[in-house]
Every structure is written in structure tokens, then in C-alpha cells.
Amino acid sequence: MFIGEYTHTVDEKSRISLPSKFKKELGKKVVVTRGLDNCLFLFTHKTWTDRSKELSKLGFAQADTRGLSRFMFSGAVEIDVDSMGRILVPDYLRLFADLKSPVVFAGVHDRIEIWNDKRWRTYTRHIESQADMMAEKLGKVGMI
């Protein structure tokens, strides 16, 4: 399980060092794709395979399902983790998430999100201000 928040820099060759707390669980190859809220989603290869199967079960009859599948699959790329624990995120994904140094890695259970630092700070301030209300809504439907 991935938890925690870590800030890292993008080096001169556009490589990003993975947080040491995540390296062992990630292995030698990861999958990175467009995420929601303009971040990137980083999955272990196994988790990506599991999520892919779930998404493919939704079919393609509904426009929203087709759109989400295209968004996730066409943006996905397998990336090798180098011997120093760094990844090279392709330009199109770095542009999508506006990744400039520093970047934030956020552990979110079975995935890691990679965020533009400023966008992450803005997002977390908003979520922190809404946490009580979200918990109350989820509590009403039996989720908490």
C-alpha cells in the first residue's frame, strides 16, 4: 500500500527520483498514465493489469466509458525504473501534468499520484477545507 507525500526534483535530463519508501514495492517497471485532476497516476505493473481488466469490463457502448478508456489507455506507458530509482516521464505526460521541479508524489492506496507542486498545494488546501463535509456525505450513504 502506498501512503505519504514526498517532494522530489526533476533533474536536468527530466528524470524524477522515486521516493525510497515506494521503490521496493514498485519493482523494475511501472505504468504511468494521465490521472484525474491533472496529475499522473503511477501503478505497479500488476495493479495496472488488474485495473485494466476492470475498466475493460465496462464495455464501450457508453460515451463516458469510451472516453475514460481512451484517456487512461492512450496515455499509458510502461517505464523502466533505472538502477538509481529514477523514471523518465515522457514529454506528453509531463506537459499534461505540468511537471516542473519540484514535483509531489502522493501515495493513494494502490497507486501513486505525481503532481505539479503548486497544483498539489492548491488542491490539498481545498480538500482540507471540505473534509468534514465529504465525510458527512459519505457517512450518510454508509461509507464511513
Beta strands, then each sheet from edge to edge (+ up, - down):
strand 1: 2-8
strand 2: 15-17
strand 3: 29-34
strand 4: 40-44
strand 5: 77-80
strand 6: 86-88
strand 7: 103-109
strand 8: 111-116
sheet 1: 1+ 7- 8+ 4- 3+ 5-
sheet 2: 2+ 6-
end
